[in-house]
Amino acid sequence: MKWSAPEYIQHDKDLSWYFLVIIIVAIIVVISLWQRNFLFAVFSVVAAFTLIAWARRQPNTIHFELDNNGLKIENSFYPKEGFTKFAIKNIDNQWSKLLLKKKHKVAFDLVIPVPTEEIDSVRGQCLNSWTETEYHESLVDELAEWLRF
């Protein structure tokens, strides 16, 4: 089974989101300068520019292929033996998330966007190789979603 999806789900950010980032960074910079921590003030400004640049960037389209041997993402192949479980979470009418749990505890799990209309086919293909489990988002994922990032 093949599908294409954006590398991440883009959330629309209005002007107030950017102002909030600037205000928070300005407060951090003022506190840093007051504490005479000039390096942290510079780091905060660079981090703010990076955050704003990433927030404005459009996601690339990634091509996925899932079969009985494993998962192919663009030119990278992940054999099915490298994963233990999978979980699926519906986000909205257009997209769902497929989480593939890796065998190694120190490795990050894969979170892959899947078109919602394809989710039943993906679930069926995954059930051929792994057991389904409940979807639990990490704290970083929840924070990113809350920040609409």
Secondary structure, DSSP 8 states (H G I E B T S, - for coil): -EEEEESS------HHHHHHHHHHHHHHHHHHHHTT-HHHHHHHHHHHHHHHHHHH----EEEEEEETTEEEETTEEEEGGGEEEEEEEE-SSSEEEEEEEESSTTS--EEEEEEGGGHHHHHHHHHTTSEE------HHHHHHHHTT-
